[in-house]
Amino acid sequence: MNNAAAAHTILQMLGVYIVTGLIVVGAVLMVVFSHHRFFKMTSSTSGEIVRSEQREVRDENERRDETVVVCRYTVHGKAYEIQRIMRGRLADRLTPGKKVAIRYNPAEPDMADLAL
């Protein structure tokens, strides 16, 4: 086999390995994303903020502001409540009584998140 034929064979094999690798990576990403809770929350409803409070968290590495938000929402006549901790000072924008969008999993309506 001459050098040109050997180089051509090596390039073909390299192409096969690259395509196979991309297929495997794509399959792994599909499995990971299909199991991620964000991708299961395909329905939305309106909710209402019940409580929000700001707090300062300090540890040996950092100081940060957090806002604890509690919301109520209803799906098919059943009431649910979620609590989320968000970074930053948001309590003045997320006041009790404010309507917010809620994304939830239709198979498990208690799996929900604020759609901010």
VMD Tcl script that draws the C-alpha trace (Angstrom):
set ca {
  {0.00 0.00 0.00}
  {1.48 3.37 -0.91}
  {1.53 6.46 1.29}
  {-1.44 8.12 -0.42}
  {-3.65 5.08 0.04}
  {-2.58 4.75 3.68}
  {-3.33 8.42 4.34}
  {-6.74 8.06 2.67}
  {-7.58 5.02 4.83}
  {-6.53 6.86 7.98}
  {-8.74 9.84 7.07}
  {-11.69 7.54 6.42}
  {-11.25 5.84 9.79}
  {-10.90 9.20 11.52}
  {-14.16 10.31 9.91}
  {-15.90 7.16 11.10}
  {-14.64 7.73 14.66}
  {-15.76 11.36 14.65}
  {-19.25 10.53 13.37}
  {-19.59 7.67 15.88}
  {-18.46 9.95 18.69}
  {-20.98 12.63 17.73}
  {-23.79 10.07 17.66}
  {-22.83 8.76 21.11}
  {-22.57 12.28 22.57}
  {-25.94 13.19 21.04}
  {-27.58 10.10 22.52}
  {-26.14 10.81 25.97}
  {-27.33 14.44 25.83}
  {-30.82 13.32 24.81}
  {-31.02 10.97 27.80}
  {-29.69 13.58 30.22}
  {-32.02 16.31 28.99}
  {-35.06 14.04 28.85}
  {-34.59 13.31 32.56}
  {-33.94 16.92 33.59}
  {-36.93 18.34 35.46}
  {-36.94 21.59 33.46}
  {-37.80 19.74 30.25}
  {-40.73 17.94 31.87}
  {-42.44 21.18 32.90}
  {-44.38 21.71 29.70}
  {-47.61 23.23 31.06}
  {-48.19 26.60 32.64}
  {-50.71 28.26 34.87}
  {-51.08 31.45 36.85}
  {-49.99 31.61 40.46}
  {-49.95 34.16 43.23}
  {-47.12 35.13 45.53}
  {-48.02 34.42 49.14}
  {-44.81 35.54 50.80}
  {-41.40 36.88 49.84}
  {-38.57 37.83 52.13}
  {-35.00 38.88 51.64}
  {-32.14 37.52 53.65}
  {-28.40 37.85 53.74}
  {-26.37 34.67 53.79}
  {-22.77 34.72 54.98}
  {-20.21 31.98 55.14}
  {-16.43 31.89 55.21}
  {-16.26 32.28 51.40}
  {-18.92 34.82 50.50}
  {-21.81 37.08 51.40}
  {-24.89 36.99 49.20}
  {-28.46 38.23 49.16}
  {-31.29 35.77 48.64}
  {-35.03 36.09 48.30}
  {-37.34 33.33 49.53}
  {-40.56 33.29 47.48}
  {-43.65 31.21 48.30}
  {-46.34 30.89 45.60}
  {-49.72 29.19 45.37}
  {-51.19 27.87 42.15}
  {-54.04 25.60 41.10}
  {-54.04 22.74 38.59}
  {-57.32 20.92 37.78}
  {-58.96 22.33 40.90}
  {-56.22 21.22 43.30}
  {-54.12 23.85 45.10}
  {-50.34 23.58 45.30}
  {-47.66 25.66 46.94}
  {-43.99 26.00 46.02}
  {-41.08 27.75 47.68}
  {-38.07 28.96 45.73}
  {-34.87 30.58 46.89}
  {-33.55 33.06 44.36}
  {-30.29 34.97 44.36}
  {-30.51 38.73 44.69}
  {-32.77 41.30 46.26}
  {-36.11 40.59 44.61}
  {-38.63 40.94 47.44}
  {-39.60 44.48 46.39}
  {-40.56 43.19 42.90}
  {-42.14 39.91 44.06}
  {-44.69 41.22 46.53}
  {-47.51 39.18 48.09}
  {-50.60 39.14 45.88}
  {-48.65 39.57 42.65}
  {-49.65 37.20 39.83}
  {-46.81 35.14 38.37}
  {-46.52 32.46 35.70}
  {-45.87 28.93 36.94}
  {-44.47 26.12 34.77}
  {-45.33 22.60 35.91}
  {-45.14 18.96 34.89}
  {-48.65 17.87 33.82}
  {-47.98 14.32 35.09}
  {-46.81 15.66 38.47}
  {-48.27 19.14 39.04}
  {-46.35 19.54 42.31}
  {-43.15 19.58 40.20}
  {-43.19 23.26 39.34}
  {-41.12 26.41 39.09}
  {-41.62 30.12 38.67}
  {-41.45 31.19 35.04}
  {-39.67 34.50 35.60}
}
mol new
graphics top color blue
foreach p $ca { graphics top sphere $p radius 0.5 }
foreach p [lrange $ca 0 end-1] q [lrange $ca 1 end] { graphics top cylinder $p $q radius 0.2 }
display resetview
